[in-house]
Amino acid sequence: MADLDMERKMVSPKKLHVTIPELFDISVSSPISSSSSAAAYELYLRLPELRNIWSSLGFPQWVTEPVLKPALQALEITFRLILTVASDTRPYINRQEWTRRLDSLVTSQIKIVASLCEDDDECVPVSNGWSSMSLLSEIATCRTTESIGQKILCTVENEMRWCKYTLGLGEPNLAGKPYLQYDVVCRPEELQSLKNNPYADHIGNQENQTLYTIHQILESWIHVSLNLLNRIESRIDEAKFEKASSDVYLLETIWNLLSEIKDLHILMDPEDFLKVKKQLKIKSTSQNDAFCFRSKGLVEMAKMSRELRQKVPAVLQVEVDPTGGPRLQEAAMKLYSSKTEYEKIHLLQGMQAVESASKRFFFGYQKLAATMMGSAEANANRTAASHHETCDSLTQVFMEPTYYPSLDAAKTFLGEFWSNLVSRH
């Protein structure tokens, strides 16, 4: 094995200079445009009531419940969105693309749910019966939605094949596994009581219900992520690096899922969307008033994802050099080259994957906002200038330097080392 000792075999510092950039001095927890706009957002989505349903845990010994429960509830709300789109009487909506994207969205969610179930413990509440309250049964039997409903049931059957139990939504269950007590855990009836937003009675615009439901799905997955982030931190602190690695890659997948949910807005009719935007009095008030920052949960999710970098010293089992030396960088290089603790490599790679996925989300959000509302309203015509202070908060989030400068520098030196080694031969 090649010796990667910095002083003897590595590339001379004269040949390669790696500058570890300073992070932008922004607080991801601060750009909520105003307390009033954030409060209006929560009121519109009925988030206080939704949080009560997310957080009402009924099985103290079931450690997966805080993560799995809101994930199942997000899936159930997606079933409601399918019925909302199916009942839309406007002749000009893109029904074919709605069906395709909702099918893809449901599949992505079921895959995450199945991954959570694979890691489940022995205290899962199961029974011998199907759900009687889920909207999926209506979707699978209604003439206009039967095809997508049957497809969803097959997806549940296929994705749950590695789990000890299945969801109990009416899937074939050819393996004869026990069913999750779906109605007890998910509480579909309580979710259905929140199907209408506070303005449903006096805003006669179909996009009002669509917008409301999309954001309820989004917020449910954000809640899943916050609980998952807490679990990641605990598992790293307990040196359960393999399990933490699995959770980190799930977090990356959820960031990608949020992008998929966000992109449903593009299927909304432009004029009807702008009309409901006016009816709901949604408007930006400053360059830092990005609409996504009105979600306190999303802001916290971004902040906690960013702060995973603080766990790197614990993973590498070294302390940060107070003089700014390359202690972390050298430890990372030794880890990458030795491959004896591969679960730590998986974890660090997953952390950097989360960074990429989160920055993609905010970049995509900026472009989507410009597409839906025009760049002047969305402040999407601002780009990074020579001084980051001139950028709006949303641009700063995805334009700031890497969260993991030591890992970045380690890979740069390793890449240069192997390039020089190959060239000499």
N, C-alpha and C positions, 0 to 999 in steps of 0.2 A: 504494500500500500504506500502511496506517495506520502512523504513526510510533509506536513503542512505547517511546520514550525515557522513562525513569522520572521524570526531573525535570520534563518539560514536558507530557507527554500522559497519563501514568498517573493513576489515581485518587489523590486526596490521601490521605496516610497518616491524616489525621484522620477520613476516612470509612470506612476499612477497616483493621483491625488483624489481622494474621495472626500468631498465636503458634506458633512452631515448638517442639513439645513435646520434652521430654527423653525419651529411650528408657528403658524399664524396665531396671533394673540386674539383668538375669538372664543367666546363661550357658547358652546352649542346649546346651553340651557337658557340663554338670554334673549334670542331673537324673537320670542313670541311678541307679535306686533303690539298688542295691548291686552290688558286683562279683560277689557270689555269684549274684544273680538274673540278671544279664546273662550270666554264664558258663553258668548252667543253660539259658537261652534258646538260646545258641549250641550247646550240647551237644544239646539236643532237636532242633534243626533241622539238625544236622550241618554247621554253617556252615564250620568249618575245611576240611572235605573239599570243600564246595561252592565255597569261595573258590579252592581249587587248580584246580578245573575252569574257573571264570571267568577266572582269571589265566594259564592255560597257553596263551600265545600262540604260534602256529606260523608266522606270516608276518610277519617283522620289517619288511618294506617296505609292508605294508598298514596304513595309518594309522587306518583305521576299525575295525579288529578289536577294540581294547579296549572300544569302545562297542557294536558290533554283536553280538559274540560272546555276552555275557551276555543281550542282548535276545532272541536266538534261543533261548538256553537257558531263559529265562523262558517263552517260547512253548511249548517242548517240555514243560516241567513242567505247563503248562496242559493240554496234551493228556493228560497222566497224570491230571490232576484230572477231566477229562471221563470217562475210563474208570473212575475211582474212583466217581464219582457213578452211572454207568451200572450198575456191579456192586453197588451198595448194595441189599440185599434187604429193607430196612425198608419196610413198606407205607405208612407215614405221612409220608414225605418229600415235598416239593413238587417233583416231577420236572419239571413244566411250567415252573415259574419258574427252576429250576436250568438247564434247557436254554436258556431265553431269555437269562439272564444270562451263562452261559458263552459263548454265541454272541456276545453283545455284547463280552465281555472279549477274546475271541480277535480279533475285528474291530479293536478299539482297538489291540491289540498289533501286529497286522499293519500297520496304518496307520503306526505309529511306526517299525517295521522298514523299511517302504518309504521313509519319509522319510530314514532314515539311509542307505539304499542309494542314494538319488538324489544324495546329496552325496559318493558314493564316488569313489575315485581309480582309477588304471589297474592297480593291483596286486592286483586281486581274484582269489582262487583259484576258477576255474570249470572245468567239465567238460561232458561230453555226457550224463551219466547222472543219474537221480533218486537220492534218498536211499533206502537199503534198511533203515535202522535207525530212522527216525522212527516214533513211535506213530500219526501221522496216517493212515498206510496201514491200520492196524488199525481205527481209528475209522471210516474211510470204507468199510470192507468188512463191519464187524460189523452185524448186523441191528438191534440196539438203538441204534446211534449213526450209522448210515449217513447219515441225513438231515443231521445237523449236520456230519458229515465232508465230504460233498459240497458243502455250503454254504461250508465253510472253504476248500476247493480253489478255488471260484469267487471267493472274496474275495481269495485270494493272486493269482490271475490278474488281477483287476481293479485291485488296489492297486499291483501291481508294473509297471503298464503304462508308467510314465515312467522306469523304471530300465533300465540297459543289460543287466541279467541278471535271472533270476528265481530263486526259492528252491530249486526242484527237489524239491518235496514231493509231486509227482504232479498238479500243476495242468495245465490243457490246454496252455499255452504256445503259443498260436496264432501268436504273432509269431516263433517259432523262435529265441528268445534262448538264450544259453548258461546253464547251470545253475550256481548256487553249489555248491561242494563241501560240501554241508550236513553230511554225516556227519563230515567231517574238522574242520570249523569248530565245529559245535555239540557233537559227541561225545555223541549220544543214549544210547549204551550205557553210558557212565560215569554219566550222569544217572540212568539207570534203576537203576543199582546203589545209588543213594541213595533209592530209593522208600520204604523202611521206616525209621521213626524208631527210636531205641533202646528205646522202650517198646512196640513193636508186638506183641511176643510175649506180654506179660503184662497188657496193657490191652485187654480185649475190648469195645471201644467204637468204632463206625464213625466217630464224630466225631473221634477221635484222628487218623486218617489224613487226614481232610478238613482239620482245623486245621493239621496239619503241612505239607500240600501248599500250602495257601493262603499260608502264611507263607514257604515257599520261593520262591514266585512273587514275593511282595512284596519279599523280600530281593534277589532277582535284579535287579529293576528299580531298587532303591536303588543297587545296585552300578553299573548303567548310568548312573544320575544322577551319581554321584560322578565317574566318568570324563568325563561330559559337562560337568560343572562345571569340571573342570580344563581342558578344551578351550575352554570359554567364556572363562575367564580368560586363557588363552594368546592367543586370537584378539583379545581386546580390547587386550592388551599389544602385539600386532603391528599394531594399527589395522585389523584385518579386521572392520569393524563389521557389514557385511552378513552375513557368515558367522556372526558372534557372535549377531546378531539371530535368525537361523534356529535356532541352538542354544538360545537362551533360550526361544523359543516351544515348542521340543521339550521343554524342561525343564518348562514350565508344563503341557504335555500329560501328562507323566509324573506330575506331582503329582496331576492329575485321575485318571489311571489308578490310582494308589495308592488313591485314594478308592473307585474302582470295585472294586478287589480287596478292600479293607477291608469293603465293604458285603456281600460274599458271606457274612460271618458271620451275617447276619440270617436266612439260609435254613437254618441249622443248627437242629436240634430243641432247644428250650430246656432240657428236662430232661437230655437226653443230653449237651448242651454243659456244663451245670453239673456233671454227673457226671464228665466227663472233666477238667474244671477241678479238681475235688477229687482225682481220681486222679493228676493231674500235680502236685498241690500248688501250684497257681498262686494266689497271694493277694497283696494289697497290704499294705504294712506301715506306710505313712504317707501323709499328704495329697499328698506330692510323688512318690509311687511310682506314677505312671501307667505302665500296662503297656507302652505304645508306647516309652517311654524305655529299655526293656531292650534295644532294638535299637541298638547302637552306630552302625550304618550310617545309620539314620534320624536319629539325633541329629546326626551329621556332615553329612548332607544338608541338614537344616534350618539348621545353622550356616553352611554354605557358601552356601546360598541367601540367607541374611540378609546375609552379607558381600559379596554382589555390589554392595551400596550403595557400597562403598569404591572401585568402579571408575567411579562417576559423574564425579568430577573428570577422569579420563583421557578419558572420552567427550566431555565438554564442553570439554576442553583448557584448564582453568583450575585454579588451586590454591585450596584451601580457605582462606578468610580467617581468620587466627588470632584476629582480634578479634570473630568471629561476624557479620561483615557479610554482605549478601545477594549475594555475588559469584556463587555457584553458581546462585542463583535468577535473577539477571539474565541469566546465560549461557544458562540453560534457556529463558527467555522469548524471547531472540533466536533461539535454535535453532528453537523452535516456530513463530515468526512468519516467519522467512526461508524455511524449507522447502528450502534449498539442499543440506542434508546430511540427506536424509530417512532414510537408513539408520541414522543416530544416533537419530532420533526413534523409529524402529521398535524399536531396541535398548532405549531407555529405557522405552518402553511395555511391552515384553516383560518387563523387570525388575520393573515394578510388577505385571504379570500373574502373575509367579511368586510375589510376595509374597501376592497375594490367594489363589492356589491353595493355597499352603502353609498359610495360616491357615485356609482352609476345611477342609483335611484334618484339622487338629488339633481344630477345633471339631466336625467330624463324628465324629471318633474318640471324643471325650468323650461325645457323645450315644449313639453306638453301644454304648460300654462300659456305659452306664447301661441301655440296652435289653436287653443280653445278660445282665448280671450284677446289675442293680439299682443304684440310685444310691448307696446306702450303701457298697457294695463298690467301685464305680467312682469314688467321690468326685466324681460328676457333679453333686451338689446344691450345689456351691460356685459362687458367681457373683462377679463383680468387685464389690468394695466401694469405698469412697472412697479407701482406701489400697491400692495394689497388693500391699503386703507380705502382706495377708491372703489373697491368692489362692494356689491351688496352682500348681505350675509349668506344668501343662498349660494352665490358664486364662490365665496370663501370656503364653504364646506367641501366642495368637490375640487377646488383648486389648491388647497393647502398641501404641503409636502407630506410624504409618507408618514404614517403613524409609527413606523418601525424602522427608524434610520439605522440602527445597529444591524438588523437582519439584512437590510438593503445593502449596507456597506460590506457585510460578510459575503454576500453573493457576488458583489462586484469584484472583490479580491479573489474569490474562488474562480470566477469566470476568467479573470485575467491570468491567474496561475495556470489553469489548464490550457488556455490559449497559447501561452508562452512555452509550456511543456511540449505541446504537440508540435509547435513550430520548430523547436530544437531537434525534433526527431524527423 
